[in-house]
């Protein structure tokens, strides 16, 4: 066999060994990576976790307060804002649809599990809120309603404009106009304990005015009240 043929075979063997080594290395790496990703972990410390679906769309965020997601609605991410630590849920449309958030210090403490209306803000909430210094607390089930459909974008635009107004008087006037234009949610029902230490059922009409109260007051007296829209007791 000539020297040239030996050199060709030697080069072929070298290339073959390199190729086989590379393939084996790649298979070993991917197998190790898959095993690592699937392994059971006893403890995990992170600042934020994003849960996505098979297409990579965001479905849930678990985060501390500094990295919390600002929320999304109608395909648009909302402006950066302060939000408590907790869990934010996102529906198949990509919009925020509820969450569980909490906070707690010697001035303000609370935990809120919220359910959002599709394409809008919250309509139901299991809530606990407290001022530890004043020993004032409220907890129970809260329901809201929206007088008009599909008002989220207009409401957000109005709130942005309101914040730019120079005086508190102008801001209050703009807020009142939003109420008149039916852009704000109305308190409709609460079951639980109020800040006034009344425990019971409290129902309001479409304008947010109290109409039925069934409760035990702070003096341990049972009360049933049916009210007129102006707040006077009918019976």
FENJO-V547657 format. One line per field, one symbol per residue. ss: DSSP state (H for helix, E for strand, C for the rest). A space follows every 10 residues. Layout:
ss: ???
This chain:
ss: CCHHHHHHHH HHHHHHHHHH HHHHHHHHHH HHHHHHHHCC CCCCCCCEEE EECCCCCEEE EEECCCCCCC CEECCEECCC CCCCEEEEEE CCCCCEEEEE EEEECCCCEE EEEEEECCCC CEEEEEEEEE ECCCCEEEEE EEEEEECCCC CHHHHHHHHH HHHCCCCHHH HHHHHHHHHH CCCCEEEEEE EEECCCCCEE EEEECCCCCE EEEEEECCCC CEEEEEECCC CCECC
